[in-house]
Amino acid sequence: MNESTGYFANVDWDMMKTATEETLYMTIVSLFAVFFLGLALGLILFLTNRKKDSGSRIAYWITAILVNVFRSIPFIILIVLLLPMTKTLVGTIIGPKAALPALIISAAPFYARMVEIAFREVDKGVIEAAKAMGANLFTIIGKVLIPEALPAIISGITVTAISLVGFTAMAGVIGAGGLGNAAYLEGFQRNQPAVTLVATIIILIIVFVFQFIGDILTKWVDKR
């Protein structure tokens, strides 16, 4: 047995495979929810900002307060605060499913601000031209805002995906499973540094893959 095999002899590869699948499950499921929720919140923030009518101002400030509050709470604290809601929604406070509410609520406000910024960067002349041609609000959103901001929207969801991978690692420490759980419980607490090293390497690979896919998609949709 060589030195490398000896160092990794205590690594349970079946356990690492399961942990990787749990991390991917938490990241991908929450990412889909974050994309649609963050897109909606970002759209509300953009459309209601600087409007003078009372309805728009109320909608903006309510949305802005919720976004700022949940974006500011550290994830490890948020997941603890949401335990009662998590128990009600998924019936348990441990395992990958239990991490989903906190992952979504933590990442969606962050992504919403990125979406709002993306919409602000759209050329106002294009929007005004669409209005002059008689386009209604839904047409402007679907045919102008989203297509023009799509590269920034994809870039933002890529950054959010990478943040979610990190959040899943923190969630794993308090019982959500995944690679964070493997690195902490199996690696750190049992004094098996090889397990922690392998979990870290797999997390890095997942991050690199998300970044690569995001970069490819961003370049593909960017027609500038």
Rosetta constraint file for C-alpha pairs under 8 A:
AtomPair CA 1 CA 5 HARMONIC 6.14 0.50
AtomPair CA 1 CA 6 HARMONIC 6.47 0.50
AtomPair CA 2 CA 6 HARMONIC 6.21 0.50
AtomPair CA 3 CA 7 HARMONIC 6.20 0.50
AtomPair CA 4 CA 8 HARMONIC 6.41 0.50
AtomPair CA 5 CA 9 HARMONIC 5.78 0.50
AtomPair CA 7 CA 194 HARMONIC 6.55 0.50
AtomPair CA 8 CA 194 HARMONIC 5.67 0.50
AtomPair CA 8 CA 195 HARMONIC 7.59 0.50
AtomPair CA 10 CA 192 HARMONIC 7.35 0.50
AtomPair CA 10 CA 194 HARMONIC 7.47 0.50
AtomPair CA 10 CA 195 HARMONIC 7.52 0.50
AtomPair CA 11 CA 16 HARMONIC 7.88 0.50
AtomPair CA 11 CA 194 HARMONIC 6.74 0.50
AtomPair CA 11 CA 195 HARMONIC 5.52 0.50
AtomPair CA 12 CA 16 HARMONIC 6.31 0.50
AtomPair CA 13 CA 17 HARMONIC 6.07 0.50
AtomPair CA 14 CA 18 HARMONIC 6.29 0.50
AtomPair CA 15 CA 19 HARMONIC 6.07 0.50
AtomPair CA 16 CA 20 HARMONIC 6.02 0.50
AtomPair CA 16 CA 179 HARMONIC 7.25 0.50
AtomPair CA 16 CA 182 HARMONIC 7.28 0.50
AtomPair CA 16 CA 199 HARMONIC 7.26 0.50
AtomPair CA 17 CA 21 HARMONIC 6.27 0.50
AtomPair CA 18 CA 22 HARMONIC 6.21 0.50
AtomPair CA 18 CA 178 HARMONIC 7.44 0.50
AtomPair CA 19 CA 23 HARMONIC 6.21 0.50
AtomPair CA 19 CA 177 HARMONIC 6.56 0.50
AtomPair CA 19 CA 178 HARMONIC 4.02 0.50
AtomPair CA 19 CA 179 HARMONIC 4.99 0.50
AtomPair CA 19 CA 181 HARMONIC 7.82 0.50
AtomPair CA 19 CA 182 HARMONIC 6.77 0.50
AtomPair CA 20 CA 24 HARMONIC 6.18 0.50
AtomPair CA 20 CA 178 HARMONIC 5.98 0.50
AtomPair CA 20 CA 179 HARMONIC 5.91 0.50
AtomPair CA 20 CA 202 HARMONIC 7.52 0.50
AtomPair CA 21 CA 25 HARMONIC 6.01 0.50
AtomPair CA 21 CA 178 HARMONIC 7.30 0.50
AtomPair CA 22 CA 26 HARMONIC 6.18 0.50
AtomPair CA 22 CA 96 HARMONIC 6.17 0.50
AtomPair CA 22 CA 177 HARMONIC 6.61 0.50
AtomPair CA 22 CA 178 HARMONIC 4.78 0.50
AtomPair CA 22 CA 179 HARMONIC 7.70 0.50
AtomPair CA 23 CA 27 HARMONIC 6.09 0.50
AtomPair CA 23 CA 96 HARMONIC 7.71 0.50
AtomPair CA 23 CA 165 HARMONIC 7.27 0.50
AtomPair CA 23 CA 168 HARMONIC 6.38 0.50
AtomPair CA 23 CA 169 HARMONIC 7.80 0.50
AtomPair CA 23 CA 177 HARMONIC 7.62 0.50
AtomPair CA 23 CA 178 HARMONIC 4.63 0.50
AtomPair CA 23 CA 179 HARMONIC 6.19 0.50
AtomPair CA 24 CA 28 HARMONIC 5.86 0.50
AtomPair CA 25 CA 29 HARMONIC 5.93 0.50
AtomPair CA 25 CA 96 HARMONIC 7.48 0.50
AtomPair CA 26 CA 30 HARMONIC 5.98 0.50
AtomPair CA 26 CA 96 HARMONIC 5.98 0.50
AtomPair CA 26 CA 97 HARMONIC 7.21 0.50
AtomPair CA 26 CA 99 HARMONIC 7.18 0.50
AtomPair CA 26 CA 100 HARMONIC 6.37 0.50
AtomPair CA 26 CA 168 HARMONIC 6.81 0.50
AtomPair CA 27 CA 31 HARMONIC 5.84 0.50
AtomPair CA 27 CA 161 HARMONIC 6.99 0.50
AtomPair CA 27 CA 164 HARMONIC 5.90 0.50
AtomPair CA 27 CA 165 HARMONIC 5.99 0.50
AtomPair CA 27 CA 168 HARMONIC 7.04 0.50
AtomPair CA 28 CA 32 HARMONIC 6.36 0.50
AtomPair CA 29 CA 33 HARMONIC 6.67 0.50
AtomPair CA 29 CA 100 HARMONIC 7.75 0.50
AtomPair CA 30 CA 34 HARMONIC 5.97 0.50
AtomPair CA 30 CA 100 HARMONIC 5.96 0.50
AtomPair CA 30 CA 103 HARMONIC 6.33 0.50
AtomPair CA 30 CA 104 HARMONIC 5.46 0.50
AtomPair CA 31 CA 35 HARMONIC 6.00 0.50
AtomPair CA 31 CA 104 HARMONIC 7.48 0.50
AtomPair CA 31 CA 157 HARMONIC 7.95 0.50
AtomPair CA 31 CA 160 HARMONIC 7.86 0.50
AtomPair CA 31 CA 161 HARMONIC 6.34 0.50
AtomPair CA 31 CA 164 HARMONIC 7.60 0.50
AtomPair CA 32 CA 36 HARMONIC 6.66 0.50
AtomPair CA 33 CA 37 HARMONIC 6.04 0.50
AtomPair CA 33 CA 104 HARMONIC 6.61 0.50
AtomPair CA 34 CA 38 HARMONIC 5.44 0.50
AtomPair CA 34 CA 39 HARMONIC 7.98 0.50
AtomPair CA 34 CA 104 HARMONIC 5.59 0.50
AtomPair CA 34 CA 105 HARMONIC 7.96 0.50
AtomPair CA 34 CA 107 HARMONIC 6.45 0.50
AtomPair CA 34 CA 108 HARMONIC 4.75 0.50
AtomPair CA 34 CA 111 HARMONIC 7.38 0.50
AtomPair CA 35 CA 39 HARMONIC 5.90 0.50
AtomPair CA 35 CA 108 HARMONIC 7.27 0.50
AtomPair CA 35 CA 111 HARMONIC 7.55 0.50
AtomPair CA 35 CA 157 HARMONIC 6.79 0.50
AtomPair CA 36 CA 40 HARMONIC 6.19 0.50
AtomPair CA 37 CA 41 HARMONIC 6.18 0.50
AtomPair CA 37 CA 108 HARMONIC 6.19 0.50
AtomPair CA 37 CA 112 HARMONIC 7.79 0.50
AtomPair CA 38 CA 42 HARMONIC 5.87 0.50
AtomPair CA 38 CA 108 HARMONIC 4.71 0.50
AtomPair CA 38 CA 109 HARMONIC 6.24 0.50
AtomPair CA 38 CA 110 HARMONIC 7.76 0.50
AtomPair CA 38 CA 111 HARMONIC 5.34 0.50
AtomPair CA 38 CA 112 HARMONIC 4.20 0.50
AtomPair CA 38 CA 113 HARMONIC 7.98 0.50
AtomPair CA 38 CA 115 HARMONIC 7.21 0.50
AtomPair CA 39 CA 43 HARMONIC 6.04 0.50
AtomPair CA 39 CA 111 HARMONIC 7.62 0.50
AtomPair CA 39 CA 112 HARMONIC 5.98 0.50
AtomPair CA 39 CA 115 HARMONIC 6.18 0.50
AtomPair CA 40 CA 44 HARMONIC 6.27 0.50
AtomPair CA 40 CA 112 HARMONIC 7.60 0.50
AtomPair CA 41 CA 45 HARMONIC 6.23 0.50
AtomPair CA 41 CA 63 HARMONIC 7.17 0.50
AtomPair CA 41 CA 109 HARMONIC 7.57 0.50
AtomPair CA 41 CA 112 HARMONIC 5.46 0.50
AtomPair CA 42 CA 46 HARMONIC 6.16 0.50
AtomPair CA 42 CA 111 HARMONIC 7.78 0.50
AtomPair CA 42 CA 112 HARMONIC 4.26 0.50
AtomPair CA 42 CA 113 HARMONIC 5.96 0.50
AtomPair CA 42 CA 114 HARMONIC 7.47 0.50
AtomPair CA 42 CA 115 HARMONIC 5.05 0.50
AtomPair CA 42 CA 116 HARMONIC 4.54 0.50
AtomPair CA 43 CA 47 HARMONIC 6.02 0.50
AtomPair CA 43 CA 112 HARMONIC 7.95 0.50
AtomPair CA 43 CA 115 HARMONIC 7.28 0.50
AtomPair CA 43 CA 116 HARMONIC 6.38 0.50
AtomPair CA 43 CA 119 HARMONIC 7.79 0.50
AtomPair CA 44 CA 48 HARMONIC 5.94 0.50
AtomPair CA 44 CA 59 HARMONIC 7.75 0.50
AtomPair CA 44 CA 60 HARMONIC 7.04 0.50
AtomPair CA 44 CA 63 HARMONIC 7.60 0.50
AtomPair CA 45 CA 49 HARMONIC 5.81 0.50
AtomPair CA 45 CA 60 HARMONIC 5.69 0.50
AtomPair CA 45 CA 63 HARMONIC 6.88 0.50
AtomPair CA 45 CA 64 HARMONIC 6.97 0.50
AtomPair CA 45 CA 116 HARMONIC 6.37 0.50
AtomPair CA 46 CA 116 HARMONIC 5.46 0.50
AtomPair CA 46 CA 119 HARMONIC 6.83 0.50
AtomPair CA 46 CA 120 HARMONIC 7.14 0.50
AtomPair CA 47 CA 51 HARMONIC 7.92 0.50
AtomPair CA 48 CA 56 HARMONIC 4.88 0.50
AtomPair CA 48 CA 57 HARMONIC 6.44 0.50
AtomPair CA 48 CA 59 HARMONIC 6.82 0.50
AtomPair CA 48 CA 60 HARMONIC 5.39 0.50
AtomPair CA 49 CA 56 HARMONIC 7.44 0.50
AtomPair CA 49 CA 57 HARMONIC 7.13 0.50
AtomPair CA 49 CA 60 HARMONIC 6.07 0.50
AtomPair CA 50 CA 57 HARMONIC 7.56 0.50
AtomPair CA 51 CA 56 HARMONIC 6.00 0.50
AtomPair CA 51 CA 57 HARMONIC 6.39 0.50
AtomPair CA 52 CA 56 HARMONIC 7.18 0.50
AtomPair CA 52 CA 57 HARMONIC 6.74 0.50
AtomPair CA 53 CA 57 HARMONIC 6.40 0.50
AtomPair CA 54 CA 58 HARMONIC 6.07 0.50
AtomPair CA 55 CA 59 HARMONIC 6.15 0.50
AtomPair CA 56 CA 60 HARMONIC 6.02 0.50
AtomPair CA 57 CA 61 HARMONIC 6.20 0.50
AtomPair CA 58 CA 62 HARMONIC 6.10 0.50
AtomPair CA 59 CA 63 HARMONIC 6.08 0.50
AtomPair CA 60 CA 64 HARMONIC 5.83 0.50
AtomPair CA 61 CA 65 HARMONIC 5.90 0.50
AtomPair CA 62 CA 66 HARMONIC 6.29 0.50
AtomPair CA 63 CA 67 HARMONIC 6.08 0.50
AtomPair CA 64 CA 68 HARMONIC 5.99 0.50
AtomPair CA 65 CA 69 HARMONIC 5.97 0.50
AtomPair CA 66 CA 70 HARMONIC 6.19 0.50
AtomPair CA 66 CA 109 HARMONIC 7.92 0.50
AtomPair CA 67 CA 71 HARMONIC 5.86 0.50
AtomPair CA 67 CA 109 HARMONIC 4.70 0.50
AtomPair CA 67 CA 110 HARMONIC 7.48 0.50
AtomPair CA 67 CA 112 HARMONIC 7.66 0.50
AtomPair CA 67 CA 113 HARMONIC 8.00 0.50
AtomPair CA 68 CA 72 HARMONIC 6.04 0.50
AtomPair CA 68 CA 109 HARMONIC 7.19 0.50
AtomPair CA 69 CA 73 HARMONIC 6.61 0.50
AtomPair CA 70 CA 105 HARMONIC 6.99 0.50
AtomPair CA 70 CA 106 HARMONIC 6.06 0.50
AtomPair CA 70 CA 109 HARMONIC 6.63 0.50
AtomPair CA 71 CA 106 HARMONIC 6.12 0.50
AtomPair CA 71 CA 107 HARMONIC 7.38 0.50
AtomPair CA 71 CA 109 HARMONIC 5.55 0.50
AtomPair CA 71 CA 110 HARMONIC 5.75 0.50
AtomPair CA 73 CA 77 HARMONIC 6.81 0.50
AtomPair CA 73 CA 78 HARMONIC 6.13 0.50
AtomPair CA 73 CA 106 HARMONIC 7.88 0.50
AtomPair CA 74 CA 78 HARMONIC 6.17 0.50
AtomPair CA 75 CA 79 HARMONIC 6.10 0.50
AtomPair CA 75 CA 102 HARMONIC 7.54 0.50
AtomPair CA 75 CA 103 HARMONIC 7.96 0.50
AtomPair CA 75 CA 106 HARMONIC 6.51 0.50
AtomPair CA 75 CA 167 HARMONIC 6.95 0.50
AtomPair CA 75 CA 170 HARMONIC 7.95 0.50
AtomPair CA 76 CA 80 HARMONIC 6.71 0.50
AtomPair CA 76 CA 170 HARMONIC 6.68 0.50
AtomPair CA 76 CA 171 HARMONIC 7.13 0.50
AtomPair CA 77 CA 81 HARMONIC 6.26 0.50
AtomPair CA 78 CA 82 HARMONIC 6.11 0.50
AtomPair CA 78 CA 102 HARMONIC 6.53 0.50
AtomPair CA 78 CA 106 HARMONIC 7.48 0.50
AtomPair CA 79 CA 83 HARMONIC 6.42 0.50
AtomPair CA 79 CA 99 HARMONIC 7.37 0.50
AtomPair CA 79 CA 102 HARMONIC 5.15 0.50
AtomPair CA 79 CA 103 HARMONIC 7.96 0.50
AtomPair CA 79 CA 171 HARMONIC 7.53 0.50
AtomPair CA 82 CA 86 HARMONIC 5.94 0.50
AtomPair CA 82 CA 101 HARMONIC 7.75 0.50
AtomPair CA 82 CA 102 HARMONIC 6.65 0.50
AtomPair CA 83 CA 87 HARMONIC 6.06 0.50
AtomPair CA 83 CA 93 HARMONIC 6.28 0.50
AtomPair CA 84 CA 88 HARMONIC 6.42 0.50
AtomPair CA 85 CA 89 HARMONIC 6.13 0.50
AtomPair CA 86 CA 90 HARMONIC 5.90 0.50
AtomPair CA 86 CA 91 HARMONIC 7.12 0.50
AtomPair CA 86 CA 92 HARMONIC 6.89 0.50
AtomPair CA 86 CA 93 HARMONIC 6.27 0.50
AtomPair CA 86 CA 98 HARMONIC 6.08 0.50
AtomPair CA 86 CA 99 HARMONIC 7.99 0.50
AtomPair CA 86 CA 101 HARMONIC 6.46 0.50
AtomPair CA 87 CA 91 HARMONIC 4.63 0.50
AtomPair CA 87 CA 92 HARMONIC 4.80 0.50
AtomPair CA 87 CA 93 HARMONIC 5.56 0.50
AtomPair CA 87 CA 98 HARMONIC 7.60 0.50
AtomPair CA 88 CA 92 HARMONIC 7.78 0.50
AtomPair CA 90 CA 97 HARMONIC 6.87 0.50
AtomPair CA 90 CA 98 HARMONIC 6.41 0.50
AtomPair CA 92 CA 98 HARMONIC 6.13 0.50
AtomPair CA 93 CA 98 HARMONIC 5.10 0.50
AtomPair CA 93 CA 99 HARMONIC 7.83 0.50
AtomPair CA 93 CA 175 HARMONIC 8.00 0.50
AtomPair CA 93 CA 176 HARMONIC 7.97 0.50
AtomPair CA 94 CA 98 HARMONIC 5.45 0.50
AtomPair CA 94 CA 99 HARMONIC 7.61 0.50
AtomPair CA 94 CA 174 HARMONIC 7.94 0.50
AtomPair CA 94 CA 175 HARMONIC 5.18 0.50
AtomPair CA 94 CA 176 HARMONIC 5.17 0.50
AtomPair CA 94 CA 177 HARMONIC 7.77 0.50
AtomPair CA 95 CA 99 HARMONIC 7.06 0.50
AtomPair CA 95 CA 175 HARMONIC 6.13 0.50
AtomPair CA 95 CA 176 HARMONIC 4.10 0.50
AtomPair CA 95 CA 177 HARMONIC 5.43 0.50
AtomPair CA 96 CA 100 HARMONIC 7.01 0.50
AtomPair CA 96 CA 176 HARMONIC 4.87 0.50
AtomPair CA 96 CA 177 HARMONIC 5.84 0.50
AtomPair CA 96 CA 178 HARMONIC 7.27 0.50
AtomPair CA 97 CA 176 HARMONIC 7.64 0.50
AtomPair CA 98 CA 176 HARMONIC 6.54 0.50
AtomPair CA 99 CA 103 HARMONIC 6.12 0.50
AtomPair CA 99 CA 168 HARMONIC 7.56 0.50
AtomPair CA 99 CA 171 HARMONIC 6.40 0.50
AtomPair CA 99 CA 176 HARMONIC 5.88 0.50
AtomPair CA 100 CA 104 HARMONIC 6.05 0.50
AtomPair CA 101 CA 105 HARMONIC 6.05 0.50
AtomPair CA 102 CA 106 HARMONIC 5.82 0.50
AtomPair CA 103 CA 107 HARMONIC 6.06 0.50
AtomPair CA 103 CA 164 HARMONIC 6.90 0.50
AtomPair CA 103 CA 167 HARMONIC 6.91 0.50
AtomPair CA 103 CA 168 HARMONIC 7.58 0.50
AtomPair CA 104 CA 108 HARMONIC 5.74 0.50
AtomPair CA 105 CA 109 HARMONIC 7.11 0.50
AtomPair CA 106 CA 110 HARMONIC 7.29 0.50
AtomPair CA 107 CA 111 HARMONIC 6.23 0.50
AtomPair CA 107 CA 160 HARMONIC 6.79 0.50
AtomPair CA 107 CA 163 HARMONIC 7.86 0.50
AtomPair CA 107 CA 164 HARMONIC 7.07 0.50
AtomPair CA 108 CA 112 HARMONIC 5.96 0.50
AtomPair CA 109 CA 113 HARMONIC 6.47 0.50
AtomPair CA 110 CA 114 HARMONIC 6.79 0.50
AtomPair CA 110 CA 160 HARMONIC 7.65 0.50
AtomPair CA 111 CA 115 HARMONIC 6.21 0.50
AtomPair CA 111 CA 156 HARMONIC 6.61 0.50
AtomPair CA 111 CA 157 HARMONIC 6.81 0.50
AtomPair CA 111 CA 160 HARMONIC 6.42 0.50
AtomPair CA 112 CA 116 HARMONIC 6.17 0.50
AtomPair CA 113 CA 117 HARMONIC 6.26 0.50
AtomPair CA 114 CA 118 HARMONIC 6.20 0.50
AtomPair CA 114 CA 153 HARMONIC 7.41 0.50
AtomPair CA 114 CA 156 HARMONIC 5.98 0.50
AtomPair CA 115 CA 119 HARMONIC 6.27 0.50
AtomPair CA 115 CA 152 HARMONIC 7.64 0.50
AtomPair CA 115 CA 153 HARMONIC 5.88 0.50
AtomPair CA 115 CA 156 HARMONIC 7.20 0.50
AtomPair CA 116 CA 120 HARMONIC 6.28 0.50
AtomPair CA 117 CA 121 HARMONIC 6.44 0.50
AtomPair CA 118 CA 122 HARMONIC 7.00 0.50
AtomPair CA 118 CA 149 HARMONIC 5.48 0.50
AtomPair CA 118 CA 152 HARMONIC 5.55 0.50
AtomPair CA 118 CA 153 HARMONIC 6.40 0.50
AtomPair CA 119 CA 145 HARMONIC 6.33 0.50
AtomPair CA 119 CA 146 HARMONIC 7.64 0.50
AtomPair CA 119 CA 149 HARMONIC 5.80 0.50
AtomPair CA 121 CA 149 HARMONIC 7.43 0.50
AtomPair CA 122 CA 126 HARMONIC 7.77 0.50
AtomPair CA 122 CA 145 HARMONIC 6.82 0.50
AtomPair CA 122 CA 148 HARMONIC 6.21 0.50
AtomPair CA 122 CA 149 HARMONIC 6.25 0.50
AtomPair CA 123 CA 127 HARMONIC 6.95 0.50
AtomPair CA 124 CA 128 HARMONIC 6.16 0.50
AtomPair CA 125 CA 129 HARMONIC 6.03 0.50
AtomPair CA 126 CA 130 HARMONIC 6.31 0.50
AtomPair CA 126 CA 144 HARMONIC 7.42 0.50
AtomPair CA 127 CA 131 HARMONIC 6.35 0.50
AtomPair CA 127 CA 140 HARMONIC 7.00 0.50
AtomPair CA 127 CA 144 HARMONIC 6.76 0.50
AtomPair CA 127 CA 145 HARMONIC 7.65 0.50
AtomPair CA 128 CA 132 HARMONIC 6.11 0.50
AtomPair CA 129 CA 133 HARMONIC 6.36 0.50
AtomPair CA 130 CA 134 HARMONIC 6.67 0.50
AtomPair CA 130 CA 135 HARMONIC 5.53 0.50
AtomPair CA 130 CA 140 HARMONIC 6.70 0.50
AtomPair CA 130 CA 144 HARMONIC 7.73 0.50
AtomPair CA 131 CA 135 HARMONIC 5.11 0.50
AtomPair CA 131 CA 136 HARMONIC 7.06 0.50
AtomPair CA 131 CA 140 HARMONIC 7.67 0.50
AtomPair CA 135 CA 139 HARMONIC 5.74 0.50
AtomPair CA 135 CA 140 HARMONIC 6.23 0.50
AtomPair CA 136 CA 140 HARMONIC 6.25 0.50
AtomPair CA 137 CA 141 HARMONIC 6.21 0.50
AtomPair CA 138 CA 142 HARMONIC 6.04 0.50
AtomPair CA 139 CA 143 HARMONIC 5.51 0.50
AtomPair CA 139 CA 144 HARMONIC 7.42 0.50
AtomPair CA 140 CA 144 HARMONIC 4.99 0.50
AtomPair CA 140 CA 145 HARMONIC 6.18 0.50
AtomPair CA 141 CA 145 HARMONIC 4.85 0.50
AtomPair CA 141 CA 146 HARMONIC 5.99 0.50
AtomPair CA 142 CA 146 HARMONIC 5.85 0.50
AtomPair CA 142 CA 147 HARMONIC 7.21 0.50
AtomPair CA 143 CA 147 HARMONIC 6.26 0.50
AtomPair CA 144 CA 148 HARMONIC 5.85 0.50
AtomPair CA 145 CA 149 HARMONIC 5.99 0.50
AtomPair CA 146 CA 150 HARMONIC 5.59 0.50
AtomPair CA 149 CA 153 HARMONIC 6.07 0.50
AtomPair CA 150 CA 154 HARMONIC 6.07 0.50
AtomPair CA 150 CA 218 HARMONIC 7.90 0.50
AtomPair CA 150 CA 221 HARMONIC 6.97 0.50
AtomPair CA 150 CA 222 HARMONIC 7.63 0.50
AtomPair CA 151 CA 155 HARMONIC 6.11 0.50
AtomPair CA 151 CA 217 HARMONIC 7.95 0.50
AtomPair CA 151 CA 218 HARMONIC 4.93 0.50
AtomPair CA 151 CA 219 HARMONIC 7.42 0.50
AtomPair CA 151 CA 221 HARMONIC 6.03 0.50
AtomPair CA 151 CA 222 HARMONIC 5.53 0.50
AtomPair CA 152 CA 156 HARMONIC 5.97 0.50
AtomPair CA 152 CA 218 HARMONIC 7.58 0.50
AtomPair CA 153 CA 157 HARMONIC 6.30 0.50
AtomPair CA 154 CA 158 HARMONIC 6.19 0.50
AtomPair CA 154 CA 214 HARMONIC 6.59 0.50
AtomPair CA 154 CA 217 HARMONIC 7.17 0.50
AtomPair CA 154 CA 218 HARMONIC 5.96 0.50
AtomPair CA 155 CA 159 HARMONIC 6.48 0.50
AtomPair CA 155 CA 214 HARMONIC 6.31 0.50
AtomPair CA 155 CA 215 HARMONIC 7.24 0.50
AtomPair CA 155 CA 218 HARMONIC 6.27 0.50
AtomPair CA 156 CA 160 HARMONIC 6.19 0.50
AtomPair CA 157 CA 161 HARMONIC 5.96 0.50
AtomPair CA 157 CA 214 HARMONIC 7.97 0.50
AtomPair CA 158 CA 162 HARMONIC 6.44 0.50
AtomPair CA 158 CA 210 HARMONIC 6.57 0.50
AtomPair CA 158 CA 211 HARMONIC 6.23 0.50
AtomPair CA 158 CA 214 HARMONIC 5.32 0.50
AtomPair CA 159 CA 163 HARMONIC 6.37 0.50
AtomPair CA 159 CA 211 HARMONIC 7.75 0.50
AtomPair CA 160 CA 164 HARMONIC 6.13 0.50
AtomPair CA 161 CA 165 HARMONIC 6.41 0.50
AtomPair CA 161 CA 210 HARMONIC 7.05 0.50
AtomPair CA 162 CA 166 HARMONIC 6.68 0.50
AtomPair CA 162 CA 207 HARMONIC 5.70 0.50
AtomPair CA 162 CA 210 HARMONIC 6.97 0.50
AtomPair CA 162 CA 211 HARMONIC 7.58 0.50
AtomPair CA 163 CA 167 HARMONIC 6.27 0.50
AtomPair CA 164 CA 168 HARMONIC 6.12 0.50
AtomPair CA 165 CA 169 HARMONIC 6.56 0.50
AtomPair CA 165 CA 203 HARMONIC 7.39 0.50
AtomPair CA 165 CA 206 HARMONIC 7.96 0.50
AtomPair CA 165 CA 207 HARMONIC 7.20 0.50
AtomPair CA 166 CA 170 HARMONIC 6.62 0.50
AtomPair CA 167 CA 171 HARMONIC 6.12 0.50
AtomPair CA 168 CA 172 HARMONIC 6.05 0.50
AtomPair CA 168 CA 176 HARMONIC 7.79 0.50
AtomPair CA 168 CA 178 HARMONIC 7.18 0.50
AtomPair CA 168 CA 179 HARMONIC 7.97 0.50
AtomPair CA 168 CA 180 HARMONIC 6.79 0.50
AtomPair CA 169 CA 173 HARMONIC 6.80 0.50
AtomPair CA 169 CA 178 HARMONIC 6.97 0.50
AtomPair CA 169 CA 179 HARMONIC 6.14 0.50
AtomPair CA 169 CA 180 HARMONIC 3.75 0.50
AtomPair CA 169 CA 181 HARMONIC 6.93 0.50
AtomPair CA 170 CA 174 HARMONIC 7.36 0.50
AtomPair CA 170 CA 180 HARMONIC 6.16 0.50
AtomPair CA 171 CA 175 HARMONIC 6.75 0.50
AtomPair CA 171 CA 176 HARMONIC 5.37 0.50
AtomPair CA 171 CA 177 HARMONIC 7.52 0.50
AtomPair CA 171 CA 180 HARMONIC 7.14 0.50
AtomPair CA 171 CA 181 HARMONIC 7.80 0.50
AtomPair CA 172 CA 176 HARMONIC 4.38 0.50
AtomPair CA 172 CA 177 HARMONIC 4.63 0.50
AtomPair CA 172 CA 178 HARMONIC 5.70 0.50
AtomPair CA 172 CA 179 HARMONIC 6.88 0.50
AtomPair CA 172 CA 180 HARMONIC 4.53 0.50
AtomPair CA 172 CA 181 HARMONIC 4.08 0.50
AtomPair CA 172 CA 182 HARMONIC 7.71 0.50
AtomPair CA 173 CA 177 HARMONIC 7.64 0.50
AtomPair CA 173 CA 180 HARMONIC 5.81 0.50
AtomPair CA 173 CA 181 HARMONIC 4.93 0.50
AtomPair CA 173 CA 184 HARMONIC 6.19 0.50
AtomPair CA 173 CA 185 HARMONIC 7.44 0.50
AtomPair CA 174 CA 181 HARMONIC 7.54 0.50
AtomPair CA 175 CA 181 HARMONIC 6.70 0.50
AtomPair CA 176 CA 181 HARMONIC 7.07 0.50
AtomPair CA 177 CA 181 HARMONIC 4.99 0.50
AtomPair CA 177 CA 182 HARMONIC 7.31 0.50
AtomPair CA 178 CA 182 HARMONIC 6.47 0.50
AtomPair CA 179 CA 183 HARMONIC 6.01 0.50
AtomPair CA 179 CA 199 HARMONIC 5.53 0.50
AtomPair CA 179 CA 200 HARMONIC 7.81 0.50
AtomPair CA 179 CA 203 HARMONIC 7.31 0.50
AtomPair CA 180 CA 184 HARMONIC 6.13 0.50
AtomPair CA 180 CA 199 HARMONIC 7.41 0.50
AtomPair CA 181 CA 185 HARMONIC 5.70 0.50
AtomPair CA 181 CA 186 HARMONIC 7.42 0.50
AtomPair CA 182 CA 186 HARMONIC 5.05 0.50
AtomPair CA 182 CA 187 HARMONIC 6.37 0.50
AtomPair CA 182 CA 195 HARMONIC 7.21 0.50
AtomPair CA 182 CA 196 HARMONIC 7.17 0.50
AtomPair CA 182 CA 199 HARMONIC 6.87 0.50
AtomPair CA 183 CA 187 HARMONIC 4.73 0.50
AtomPair CA 183 CA 188 HARMONIC 6.31 0.50
AtomPair CA 183 CA 195 HARMONIC 6.10 0.50
AtomPair CA 183 CA 196 HARMONIC 4.21 0.50
AtomPair CA 183 CA 197 HARMONIC 7.66 0.50
AtomPair CA 183 CA 199 HARMONIC 5.73 0.50
AtomPair CA 183 CA 200 HARMONIC 7.43 0.50
AtomPair CA 184 CA 188 HARMONIC 4.81 0.50
AtomPair CA 184 CA 189 HARMONIC 6.18 0.50
AtomPair CA 184 CA 196 HARMONIC 7.08 0.50
AtomPair CA 185 CA 189 HARMONIC 5.12 0.50
AtomPair CA 185 CA 190 HARMONIC 6.70 0.50
AtomPair CA 186 CA 190 HARMONIC 5.57 0.50
AtomPair CA 186 CA 191 HARMONIC 7.79 0.50
AtomPair CA 186 CA 192 HARMONIC 6.87 0.50
AtomPair CA 186 CA 195 HARMONIC 6.72 0.50
AtomPair CA 186 CA 196 HARMONIC 7.70 0.50
AtomPair CA 187 CA 191 HARMONIC 5.76 0.50
AtomPair CA 187 CA 192 HARMONIC 4.47 0.50
AtomPair CA 187 CA 193 HARMONIC 5.44 0.50
AtomPair CA 187 CA 194 HARMONIC 7.00 0.50
AtomPair CA 187 CA 195 HARMONIC 4.80 0.50
AtomPair CA 187 CA 196 HARMONIC 4.73 0.50
AtomPair CA 188 CA 192 HARMONIC 6.21 0.50
AtomPair CA 188 CA 193 HARMONIC 6.55 0.50
AtomPair CA 188 CA 196 HARMONIC 6.71 0.50
AtomPair CA 192 CA 196 HARMONIC 7.00 0.50
AtomPair CA 193 CA 197 HARMONIC 6.09 0.50
AtomPair CA 194 CA 198 HARMONIC 6.11 0.50
AtomPair CA 195 CA 199 HARMONIC 6.15 0.50
AtomPair CA 196 CA 200 HARMONIC 6.10 0.50
AtomPair CA 197 CA 201 HARMONIC 6.19 0.50
AtomPair CA 198 CA 202 HARMONIC 6.23 0.50
AtomPair CA 199 CA 203 HARMONIC 6.22 0.50
AtomPair CA 200 CA 204 HARMONIC 6.22 0.50
AtomPair CA 201 CA 205 HARMONIC 6.24 0.50
AtomPair CA 202 CA 206 HARMONIC 6.25 0.50
AtomPair CA 203 CA 207 HARMONIC 6.25 0.50
AtomPair CA 204 CA 208 HARMONIC 6.15 0.50
AtomPair CA 205 CA 209 HARMONIC 6.14 0.50
AtomPair CA 206 CA 210 HARMONIC 6.27 0.50
AtomPair CA 207 CA 211 HARMONIC 6.15 0.50
AtomPair CA 208 CA 212 HARMONIC 6.02 0.50
AtomPair CA 209 CA 213 HARMONIC 6.14 0.50
AtomPair CA 210 CA 214 HARMONIC 6.02 0.50
AtomPair CA 211 CA 215 HARMONIC 6.06 0.50
AtomPair CA 212 CA 216 HARMONIC 6.23 0.50
AtomPair CA 213 CA 217 HARMONIC 6.20 0.50
AtomPair CA 214 CA 218 HARMONIC 6.02 0.50
AtomPair CA 215 CA 219 HARMONIC 6.23 0.50
AtomPair CA 216 CA 220 HARMONIC 6.14 0.50
AtomPair CA 217 CA 221 HARMONIC 6.28 0.50
AtomPair CA 218 CA 222 HARMONIC 6.03 0.50
